[in-house]
């Protein structure tokens, strides 16, 4: 899938093509997103499972192909 394609008449840039581990998807990135969510009124991540779920959600948004 290309980095930019049309879906429902609008361009999008995600998901990214994924050829292996991405050094940008770090604990620091997950922590920054978690901090931002708290600023918007969401609950703090309380357990290791919460952190893993957020990291998985970010990876899914960034890299998983959209349904066809």
C-alpha positions as MATLAB code, in Angstrom:
seq = 'XXXXXXXXXXXXXXXXXXXXXXXXXXXXXXXXXXXXXXXXXXXXXXXXXXXXXXXXXXXXXXXXXXXX';
ca = [
       0.000    0.000    0.000;
       1.330    3.425   -0.823;
       1.954    6.026    1.851;
      -0.776    8.225    0.392;
      -3.884    6.859   -1.251;
      -7.520    7.771   -1.590;
     -10.218    6.391    0.684;
     -13.725    7.760    0.604;
     -12.500   10.654   -1.504;
      -9.872   11.871    0.983;
      -6.122   11.359    1.071;
      -4.554    9.656    4.045;
      -1.008    8.920    5.106;
      -1.600    6.006    7.466;
      -1.005    3.165    7.871;
       2.670    3.374    7.047;
       4.432    0.644    5.137;
       6.147   -1.539    7.694;
       9.294   -3.490    6.911;
      10.428   -4.312   10.426;
      11.033   -2.766   13.832;
      10.653    0.994   13.877;
      13.045    2.744   16.289;
      10.622    5.687   16.542;
       8.003    3.563   18.346;
       9.670    3.881   21.741;
       8.681    3.821   25.382;
       9.146    7.603   25.315;
       6.569    7.963   22.515;
       4.066    5.790   24.382;
       4.708    7.834   27.550;
       4.166   11.101   25.652;
       0.850    9.870   24.239;
      -0.220    8.650   27.697;
       0.620   12.064   29.188;
      -1.362   13.824   26.471;
      -4.379   11.575   27.081;
      -4.312   12.486   30.801;
      -4.231   16.195   29.885;
      -7.434   15.611   27.907;
      -9.101   14.029   30.923;
      -8.492   10.326   30.315;
      -7.353    8.064   33.149;
      -3.655    7.511   33.791;
      -2.211    4.190   32.681;
      -2.184    2.118   35.856;
      -0.741   -1.257   34.897;
       1.752   -2.871   32.561;
      -1.254   -4.198   30.645;
      -2.466   -0.603   30.107;
       0.929    0.343   28.671;
       0.991   -2.715   26.425;
      -2.528   -1.972   25.175;
      -1.611    1.635   24.325;
       1.558    0.540   22.532;
      -0.442   -2.046   20.568;
      -3.080    0.536   19.659;
      -0.407    2.943   18.409;
       1.264    0.212   16.366;
      -2.101   -0.816   14.890;
      -2.866    2.770   13.854;
       0.596    3.333   12.424;
       1.167    0.053   10.605;
      -1.878   -2.221   10.199;
      -3.475   -2.174    6.765;
      -6.994   -0.784    6.649;
      -9.867   -3.152    5.940;
     -10.662   -3.471    2.263;
];
